[in-house]
């Protein structure tokens, strides 16, 4: 959500027409059209020729949109509304934390939740998808405003994590790296 003197503006409060959701080559985003047609939950499954994944299936994201596509779409969305004046790093961080809280509410009081969310309704899954999208959008915009190349930062962090958590020391353990002895 972006705060200004007039109130709160959320990322999912307005519907973007399919013509506004475009790939870098200018063609409409299939995932955006699928979302507007109520097909977002099963879009990836349809590409694989299946109706719904089972918990034992390997999950993967679709190739599009890329993080850069998301950054561009959000930058355009923000520019069109003259919200850059409100979208400074601190405000984006606080908005993202708020959205993480909304994700947390969806899991609150459920106990352990199994991978794939087999006990969730389509409506609950869609609500989760919207809230997770808000978190990702704010994360990408925060990284942009801080001039952090997020994909490169992830590569670097994964390399550091491999050094901190060598398989030979941590396999099957949830201990923090500071608890392991050399």
KEVEXDREN-273106 format. One record per residue: chain; residue in one letter; residue number from 1; x, y, z of N, C-alpha, C, O in turn. Coordinates in steps of 0.001 Angstrom, whole numbers, plus 500000, padded with zeros to 6 digits. Layout:
BEGIN
<pt A,A,NUM,<X,Y,Z>,<X,Y,Z>,<X,Y,Z>,<X,Y,Z>>;
...
# end
This chain:
BEGIN
<pt A,X,1,<500827,498825,500000>,<500000,500000,500000>,<500871,501237,500000>,<501910,501268,500659>>;
<pt A,X,2,<500459,502250,499272>,<501157,503525,499275>,<500336,504509,500078>,<499131,504647,499867>>;
<pt A,X,3,<500981,505182,500986>,<500269,506147,501820>,<500495,507541,501265>,<501604,507884,500856>>;
<pt A,X,4,<499449,508334,501253>,<499590,509758,500986>,<498573,510481,501837>,<497895,509858,502653>>;
<pt A,X,5,<498453,511788,501662>,<497535,512565,502466>,<496080,512187,502244>,<495239,512462,503100>>;
<pt A,X,6,<495764,511568,501123>,<494392,511202,500800>,<494000,509834,501320>,<492814,509502,501311>>;
<pt A,X,7,<494947,509026,501774>,<494607,507705,502273>,<495572,506650,501803>,<496754,506916,501585>>;
<pt A,X,8,<495049,505428,501646>,<495862,504266,501329>,<495545,503796,499916>,<494381,503703,499527>>;
<pt A,X,9,<496575,503505,499169>,<496402,502970,497824>,<497097,501628,497769>,<498315,501565,497941>>;
<pt A,X,10,<496361,500547,497532>,<496950,499213,497483>,<497257,498794,496073>,<496614,499251,495128>>;
<pt A,X,11,<498241,497923,495923>,<498626,497446,494603>,<497524,496642,493938>,<497420,496637,492711>>;
<pt A,X,12,<496706,495968,494718>,<495667,495131,494123>,<494296,495799,494173>,<493281,495124,494001>>;
<pt A,X,13,<494244,497107,494402>,<492965,497796,494519>,<492385,498184,493165>,<491192,498472,493069>>;
<pt A,X,14,<493208,498199,492114>,<492730,498564,490790>,<493038,497436,489822>,<494026,496719,489980>>;
<pt A,X,15,<492188,497288,488825>,<492403,496276,487803>,<493120,496912,486629>,<492693,497954,486131>>;
<pt A,X,16,<494193,496306,486186>,<494932,496778,485026>,<494368,496063,483808>,<494254,494838,483795>>;
<pt A,X,17,<494025,496820,482806>,<493498,496213,481586>,<494562,495355,480938>,<495749,495656,481069>>;
<pt A,X,18,<494174,494282,480234>,<495168,493422,479597>,<496118,494202,478703>,<497279,493819,478560>>;
<pt A,X,19,<495651,495284,478099>,<496514,496068,477221>,<497636,496761,477987>,<498656,497122,477400>>;
<pt A,X,20,<497452,496952,479315>,<498494,497583,480118>,<499554,496586,480564>,<500675,496988,480873>>;
<pt A,X,21,<499230,495310,480604>,<500179,494282,481031>,<500850,493713,479800>,<500289,492858,479114>>;
<pt A,X,22,<502054,494189,479522>,<502735,493784,478301>,<504120,493246,478611>,<504755,493633,479592>>;
<pt A,X,23,<504574,492342,477750>,<505942,491863,477823>,<506849,492944,477246>,<506374,493960,476738>>;
<pt A,X,24,<508135,492721,477326>,<509081,493705,476815>,<508927,493903,475311>,<509321,494947,474791>>;
<pt A,X,25,<508361,492923,474596>,<508175,493070,473150>,<506851,493743,472807>,<506530,493893,471628>>;
<pt A,X,26,<506066,494157,473824>,<504834,494886,473590>,<503588,494033,473465>,<502495,494574,473296>>;
<pt A,X,27,<503715,492708,473544>,<502541,491845,473438>,<501894,491687,474794>,<502586,491753,475810>>;
<pt A,X,28,<500571,491478,474844>,<499909,491319,476140>,<500446,490115,476900>,<500777,489089,476305>>;
<pt A,X,29,<500530,490247,478205>,<500992,489162,479070>,<499921,488090,479178>,<498789,488382,479565>>;
<pt A,X,30,<500263,486852,478841>,<499311,485745,478953>,<498883,485539,480397>,<497723,485226,480665>>;
<pt A,X,31,<499824,485714,481338>,<499469,485504,482742>,<498489,486564,483215>,<497625,486266,484039>>;
<pt A,X,32,<498596,487792,482720>,<497665,488844,483109>,<496277,488548,482554>,<495280,488684,483264>>;
<pt A,X,33,<496208,488143,481289>,<494922,487810,480690>,<494304,486635,481434>,<493101,486634,481698>>;
<pt A,X,34,<495110,485636,481776>,<494609,484468,482508>,<494063,484884,483865>,<493031,484372,484299>>;
<pt A,X,35,<494744,485807,484541>,<494290,486278,485845>,<492931,486946,485720>,<492043,486700,486536>>;
<pt A,X,36,<492759,487788,484710>,<491493,488482,484529>,<490370,487539,484135>,<489204,487819,484411>>;
<pt A,X,37,<490700,486433,483498>,<489692,485449,483121>,<489462,484414,484206>,<488725,483452,483991>>;
<pt A,X,38,<490087,484593,485382>,<489916,483670,486492>,<490680,482367,486314>,<490352,481367,486953>>;
<pt A,X,39,<491684,482365,485462>,<492418,481147,485161>,<493812,481139,485760>,<494577,480210,485501>>;
<pt A,X,40,<494166,482130,486544>,<495541,482261,487029>,<495990,481058,487830>,<497143,480640,487720>>;
<pt A,X,41,<495095,480485,488644>,<495468,479377,489510>,<495872,478139,488723>,<496698,477351,489182>>;
<pt A,X,42,<495294,477966,487544>,<495562,476754,486777>,<496342,477029,485504>,<496552,476111,484711>>;
<pt A,X,43,<496782,478276,485280>,<497476,478635,484053>,<498713,477759,483812>,<498870,477191,482732>>;
<pt A,X,44,<499583,477653,484812>,<500806,476863,484645>,<500475,475390,484468>,<501113,474699,483673>>;
<pt A,X,45,<499485,474908,485202>,<499108,473500,485082>,<498591,473196,483677>,<498883,472132,483131>>;
<pt A,X,46,<497834,474110,483090>,<497317,473897,481747>,<498445,473811,480733>,<498361,473050,479769>>;
<pt A,X,47,<499511,474596,480948>,<500648,474544,480032>,<501299,473163,480057>,<501849,472718,479050>>;
<pt A,X,48,<501240,472492,481193>,<501842,471164,481325>,<500855,470057,480995>,<501198,468877,481074>>;
<pt A,X,49,<499638,470421,480627>,<498643,469426,480263>,<497998,468728,481446>,<497397,467667,481277>>;
<pt A,X,50,<498108,469298,482640>,<497493,468703,483819>,<496475,469661,484393>,<496528,470866,484147>>;
<pt A,X,51,<495546,469118,485161>,<494511,469963,485750>,<495010,470628,487026>,<494870,471843,487167>>;
<pt A,X,52,<495576,469887,487945>,<496088,470434,489202>,<497244,469551,489675>,<497225,468330,489518>>;
<pt A,X,53,<498244,470204,490255>,<499413,469469,490733>,<499077,468673,491979>,<498202,469046,492761>>;
<pt A,X,54,<499784,467579,492146>,<499679,466825,493392>,<500862,467218,494264>,<501840,467760,493749>>;
<pt A,X,55,<500807,466962,495575>,<501903,467363,496461>,<503260,466766,496082>,<504291,467313,496472>>;
<pt A,X,56,<503288,465665,495335>,<504565,465052,494979>,<505150,465626,493693>,<506300,465336,493363>>;
<pt A,X,57,<504382,466437,492957>,<504893,467062,491740>,<505964,468085,492096>,<505949,468660,493184>>;
<pt A,X,58,<506891,468307,491170>,<507883,469353,491338>,<507286,470656,490834>,<506776,470719,489715>>;
<pt A,X,59,<507348,471686,491649>,<506783,472981,491279>,<507821,473809,490558>,<509006,473753,490887>>;
<pt A,X,60,<507387,474573,489584>,<508254,475567,488953>,<507408,476751,488525>,<506225,476610,488212>>;
<pt A,X,61,<508028,477915,488516>,<507351,479129,488072>,<507320,479174,486553>,<508110,478506,485886>>;
<pt A,X,62,<506409,479960,486016>,<506421,480219,484586>,<507594,481142,484274>,<508099,481824,485166>>;
<pt A,X,63,<508023,481170,483036>,<509179,481976,482649>,<508873,483474,482630>,<509781,484293,482770>>;
<pt A,X,64,<507631,483826,482463>,<507257,485230,482390>,<506128,485518,483360>,<505276,484657,483581>>;
<pt A,X,65,<506098,486679,483929>,<507014,487787,483699>,<508312,487608,484480>,<508340,486936,485511>>;
<pt A,X,66,<509371,488207,483985>,<510648,488189,484688>,<510611,489233,485806>,<509675,490028,485885>>;
<pt A,X,67,<511615,489229,486656>,<511697,490251,487699>,<511793,491626,487055>,<511210,492589,487553>>;
<pt A,X,68,<512520,491722,485959>,<512622,493004,485258>,<511273,493422,484689>,<510932,494604,484725>>;
<pt A,X,69,<510499,492478,484164>,<509142,492802,483686>,<508288,493342,484824>,<507566,494324,484650>>;
<pt A,X,70,<508370,492704,485987>,<507601,493145,487154>,<508043,494540,487566>,<507208,495385,487888>>;
<pt A,X,71,<509349,494790,487559>,<509862,496116,487912>,<509307,497170,486964>,<508851,498229,487396>>;
<pt A,X,72,<509348,496874,485672>,<508844,497823,484673>,<507346,498074,484814>,<506895,499218,484750>>;
<pt A,X,73,<506570,496996,485008>,<505120,497162,485161>,<504790,498019,486381>,<503921,498889,486310>>;
<pt A,X,74,<505479,497778,487504>,<505222,498550,488715>,<505692,499988,488554>,<505029,500909,489030>>;
<pt A,X,75,<506828,500195,487891>,<507315,501563,487666>,<506307,502352,486829>,<506034,503517,487121>>;
<pt A,X,76,<505761,501728,485802>,<504753,502381,484966>,<503488,502671,485774>,<502920,503760,485683>>;
<pt A,X,77,<503052,501690,486563>,<501866,501832,487411>,<502039,503010,488368>,<501131,503827,488527>>;
<pt A,X,78,<503208,503092,489003>,<503500,504147,489966>,<503620,505507,489275>,<503087,506503,489763>>;
<pt A,X,79,<504320,505544,488142>,<504482,506797,487404>,<503140,507364,486958>,<502896,508564,487082>>;
<pt A,X,80,<502276,506507,486442>,<500972,506961,485945>,<500137,507620,487043>,<499310,508486,486756>>;
<pt A,X,81,<500345,507225,488273>,<499562,507732,489397>,<500296,508803,490199>,<499779,509305,491197>>;
<pt A,X,82,<501506,509147,489756>,<502337,510128,490460>,<502558,509718,491914>,<502452,510542,492823>>;
<pt A,X,83,<502866,508442,492124>,<503078,507921,493464>,<504558,507814,493847>,<504871,507426,494973>>;
<pt A,X,84,<505468,508149,492933>,<506885,508048,493289>,<507231,508919,494480>,<508141,508600,495245>>;
<pt A,X,85,<506517,510003,494638>,<506753,510888,495785>,<506514,510177,497114>,<507059,510580,498141>>;
<pt A,X,86,<505703,509123,497098>,<505403,508364,498308>,<506195,507063,498395>,<506307,506470,499467>>;
<pt A,X,87,<506740,506624,497270>,<507400,505314,497200>,<508904,505443,497421>,<509704,505147,496533>>;
<pt A,X,88,<509269,505880,498599>,<510661,505942,498993>,<510988,504669,499775>,<510074,504004,500263>>;
<pt A,X,89,<512273,504313,499905>,<512625,503027,500509>,<511936,502711,501835>,<511406,501613,502003>>;
<pt A,X,90,<511933,503642,502766>,<511313,503368,504076>,<509839,503046,503920>,<509356,502078,504508>>;
<pt A,X,91,<509113,503835,503141>,<507684,503606,502951>,<507424,502275,502263>,<506484,501564,502621>>;
<pt A,X,92,<508244,501934,501282>,<508078,500652,500581>,<508333,499482,501527>,<507621,498478,501495>>;
<pt A,X,93,<509354,499624,502368>,<509642,498571,503342>,<508467,498373,504292>,<508046,497241,504534>>;
<pt A,X,94,<507942,499460,504824>,<506825,499351,505757>,<505581,498784,505070>,<504846,497997,505666>>;
<pt A,X,95,<505349,499180,503826>,<504218,498632,503075>,<504402,497133,502850>,<503448,496365,502965>>;
<pt A,X,96,<505631,496717,502528>,<505911,495304,502314>,<505702,494509,503604>,<505134,493417,503574>>;
<pt A,X,97,<506153,495043,504719>,<505954,494373,506013>,<504460,494213,506290>,<504020,493173,506782>>;
<pt A,X,98,<503692,495240,505972>,<502243,495145,506131>,<501646,494038,505292>,<500757,493318,505745>>;
<pt A,X,99,<502131,493899,504068>,<501644,492837,503185>,<502071,491459,503693>,<501311,490498,503579>>;
<pt A,X,100,<503276,491356,504249>,<503717,490091,504852>,<502786,489740,506009>,<502459,488572,506218>>;
<pt A,X,101,<502363,490751,506755>,<501392,490522,507827>,<500083,489962,507284>,<499471,489095,507908>>;
<pt A,X,102,<499650,490454,506116>,<498420,489943,505509>,<498593,488493,505069>,<497652,487705,505157>>;
<pt A,X,103,<499788,488133,504597>,<500067,486727,504261>,<500006,485893,505540>,<499425,484808,505557>>;
<pt A,X,104,<500609,486407,506602>,<500615,485683,507879>,<499210,485410,508383>,<498937,484333,508913>>;
<pt A,X,105,<498322,486371,508222>,<496931,486194,508665>,<496273,484999,507983>,<495447,484310,508581>>;
<pt A,X,106,<496643,484763,506739>,<496037,483650,505999>,<496465,482294,506563>,<495748,481304,506416>>;
<pt A,X,107,<497633,482251,507207>,<498139,481007,507778>,<497840,480883,509270>,<497963,479802,509847>>;
<pt A,X,108,<497446,481998,509891>,<497223,482013,511334>,<496124,481024,511726>,<495084,480935,511073>>;
<pt A,X,109,<496377,480291,512797>,<495450,479338,513410>,<495207,478096,512555>,<494255,477363,512821>>;
<pt A,X,110,<496007,477838,511569>,<495815,476654,510728>,<496700,475484,511146>,<496539,474380,510626>>;
<pt A,X,111,<497615,475699,512060>,<498579,474650,512376>,<499535,474501,511207>,<499700,475424,510410>>;
<pt A,X,112,<500166,473337,511106>,<501068,473111,509981>,<500265,473028,508692>,<499191,472429,508653>>;
<pt A,X,113,<500790,473628,507655>,<500136,473626,506347>,<501004,472814,505402>,<502199,473075,505263>>;
<pt A,X,114,<500404,471837,504758>,<501127,470941,503852>,<501439,471636,502532>,<500659,472457,502049>>;
<pt A,X,115,<502584,471297,501960>,<502970,471847,500665>,<501865,471618,499638>,<501266,470544,499577>>;
<pt A,X,116,<501613,472627,498847>,<500575,472547,497840>,<499212,472997,498343>,<498279,473139,497553>>;
<pt A,X,117,<499083,473224,499651>,<497856,473711,500284>,<496631,472868,499928>,<495618,473409,499485>>;
<pt A,X,118,<496712,471535,500120>,<495608,470670,499690>,<494270,470951,500375>,<493228,470663,499785>>;
<pt A,X,119,<494251,471494,501577>,<492994,471751,502269>,<492422,473145,502011>,<491405,473516,502598>>;
<pt A,X,120,<493063,473911,501143>,<492629,475279,500889>,<491626,475331,499743>,<491720,474559,498789>>;
<pt A,X,121,<490671,476242,499845>,<489709,476444,498762>,<490370,477265,497651>,<491420,477873,497858>>;
<pt A,X,122,<489754,477273,496495>,<490265,478092,495390>,<490283,479567,495781>,<491207,480293,495412>>;
<pt A,X,123,<489290,480006,496510>,<489213,481401,496950>,<490362,481733,497906>,<490963,482802,497803>>;
<pt A,X,124,<490668,480825,498830>,<491782,481043,499765>,<493115,481082,499022>,<493980,481900,499335>>;
<pt A,X,125,<493280,480203,498045>,<494517,480173,497250>,<494664,481463,496439>,<495762,482007,496325>>;
<pt A,X,126,<493567,481941,495885>,<493600,483185,495109>,<493956,484360,496016>,<494746,485221,495629>>;
<pt A,X,127,<493378,484403,497226>,<493690,485463,498184>,<495184,485425,498524>,<495840,486466,498564>>;
<pt A,X,128,<495711,484238,498767>,<497141,484094,499044>,<497977,484577,497860>,<498973,485276,498046>>;
<pt A,X,129,<497575,484209,496652>,<498317,484641,495457>,<498360,486164,495368>,<499393,486738,495022>>;
<pt A,X,130,<497244,486820,495678>,<497208,488284,495638>,<498144,488890,496678>,<498881,489830,496382>>;
<pt A,X,131,<498114,488355,497891>,<498956,488911,498958>,<500438,488652,498701>,<501268,489534,498923>>;
<pt A,X,132,<500775,487451,498236>,<502174,487160,497893>,<502641,488056,496750>,<503792,488491,496729>>;
<pt A,X,133,<501754,488328,495807>,<502091,489235,494705>,<502391,490631,495222>,<503336,491273,494765>>;
<pt A,X,134,<501595,491105,496171>,<501862,492412,496771>,<503250,492438,497410>,<503993,493406,497248>>;
<pt A,X,135,<503598,491378,498133>,<504918,491311,498777>,<506015,491358,497716>,<506982,492107,497860>>;
<pt A,X,136,<505877,490572,496662>,<506899,490545,495607>,<507012,491897,494917>,<508119,492378,494674>>;
<pt A,X,137,<505887,492509,494601>,<505908,493812,493926>,<506634,494840,494782>,<507480,495581,494282>>;
<pt A,X,138,<506309,494887,496072>,<506987,495837,496954>,<508469,495499,497098>,<509298,496407,497142>>;
<pt A,X,139,<508818,494227,497170>,<510224,493833,497268>,<510996,494291,496038>,<512087,494849,496155>>;
<pt A,X,140,<510434,494057,494871>,<511105,494452,493630>,<511243,495968,493555>,<512292,496477,493158>>;
<pt A,X,141,<510189,496694,493936>,<510283,498154,493892>,<511266,498681,494937>,<511989,499642,494675>>;
<pt A,X,142,<511297,498062,496113>,<512277,498457,497136>,<513699,498241,496618>,<514557,499109,496779>>;
<pt A,X,143,<513947,497107,496006>,<515274,496835,495442>,<515620,497864,494374>,<516757,498331,494302>>;
<pt A,X,144,<514644,498219,493547>,<514873,499231,492511>,<515261,500565,493137>,<516237,501187,492718>>;
<pt A,X,145,<514498,501010,494141>,<514756,502312,494774>,<516092,502322,495516>,<516702,503377,495686>>;
<pt A,X,146,<516544,501151,495956>,<517839,501041,496645>,<518979,500729,495675>,<520132,500593,496084>>;
<pt A,X,147,<518648,500616,494384>,<519617,500295,493333>,<520320,498963,493597>,<521535,498841,493441>>;
<pt A,X,148,<519532,497978,493998>,<520032,496624,494222>,<519555,495759,493054>,<518352,495628,492828>>;
<pt A,X,149,<520487,495176,492320>,<520139,494265,491228>,<519763,492934,491870>,<520622,492095,492140>>;
<pt A,X,150,<518480,492759,492108>,<517996,491632,492901>,<518423,490269,492359>,<518885,489442,493145>>;
<pt A,X,151,<518296,489989,491057>,<518746,488677,490581>,<520238,488428,490856>,<520619,487319,491232>>;
<pt A,X,152,<521070,489439,490672>,<522496,489282,490952>,<522747,489131,492448>,<523613,488358,492859>>;
<pt A,X,153,<521998,489861,493258>,<522134,489746,494712>,<521763,488339,495178>,<522390,487798,496088>>;
<pt A,X,154,<520738,487746,494549>,<520341,486370,494894>,<521460,485398,494555>,<521767,484507,495346>>;
<pt A,X,155,<522070,485560,493388>,<523185,484675,493022>,<524321,484767,494034>,<524879,483751,494448>>;
<pt A,X,156,<524654,485982,494423>,<525722,486195,495404>,<525343,485581,496751>,<526153,484895,497375>>;
<pt A,X,157,<524114,485829,497196>,<523672,485310,498502>,<523643,483783,498511>,<524012,483165,499509>>;
<pt A,X,158,<523211,483175,497418>,<523202,481704,497358>,<524628,481154,497449>,<524855,480128,498090>>;
<pt A,X,159,<525577,481825,496817>,<526979,481394,496909>,<527473,481509,498354>,<528159,480617,498853>>;
<pt A,X,160,<527120,482612,499020>,<527508,482781,500419>,<526855,481722,501309>,<527498,481180,502207>>;
<pt A,X,161,<525583,481433,501057>,<524886,480412,501850>,<525521,479035,501677>,<525588,478260,502632>>;
<pt A,X,162,<525985,478727,500473>,<526654,477440,500248>,<527931,477337,501083>,<528281,476259,501562>>;
<pt A,X,163,<528619,478460,501253>,<529821,478462,502092>,<529466,478350,503570>,<530138,477638,504316>>;
<pt A,X,164,<528413,479049,503999>,<528006,479013,505408>,<527377,477684,505795>,<527486,477256,506944>>;
<pt A,X,165,<526728,477039,504855>,<525997,475803,505128>,<526458,474673,504211>,<525691,474234,503354>>;
<pt A,X,166,<527708,474187,504373>,<528167,473091,503523>,<527352,471823,503785>,<527056,471494,504934>>;
<pt A,X,167,<527000,471128,502731>,<526167,469927,502841>,<526762,468947,503848>,<526030,468322,504616>>;
<pt A,X,168,<528071,468813,503845>,<528719,467839,504734>,<528470,468136,506213>,<528533,467223,507036>>;
<pt A,X,169,<528191,469385,506565>,<527965,469749,507970>,<526491,469887,508335>,<526116,469654,509485>>;
<pt A,X,170,<525655,470261,507379>,<524296,470653,507740>,<523199,469715,507242>,<522029,469915,507565>>;
<pt A,X,171,<523546,468726,506484>,<522524,467860,505877>,<521551,467327,506927>,<521956,466646,507870>>;
<pt A,X,172,<520276,467639,506757>,<519247,467138,507663>,<519128,467879,508978>,<518379,467443,509851>>;
<pt A,X,173,<519841,468990,509154>,<519816,469735,510405>,<519284,471146,510172>,<519504,471727,509110>>;
<pt A,X,174,<518593,471689,511150>,<518064,473050,511039>,<518852,474051,511876>,<518403,475181,512070>>;
<pt A,X,175,<520017,473653,512373>,<520823,474553,513193>,<521311,475740,512369>,<521476,475645,511153>>;
<pt A,X,176,<521541,476863,513059>,<522118,478034,512425>,<523614,477785,512215>,<524234,477016,512948>>;
<pt A,X,177,<524177,478442,511212>,<525582,478199,510862>,<526546,478466,512016>,<527626,477877,512061>>;
<pt A,X,178,<526176,479338,512943>,<527054,479635,514081>,<527108,478496,515087>,<527980,478488,515955>>;
<pt A,X,179,<526202,477540,514992>,<526166,476410,515926>,<527013,475220,515471>,<527166,474254,516218>>;
<pt A,X,180,<527558,475276,514270>,<528339,474150,513765>,<529798,474302,514147>,<530357,475398,514111>>;
<pt A,X,181,<530397,473196,514509>,<531830,473182,514857>,<532623,472731,513641>,<532189,471871,512875>>;
<pt A,X,182,<533807,473337,513483>,<534695,472949,512373>,<535395,471653,512647>,<536176,471185,511818>>;
# end
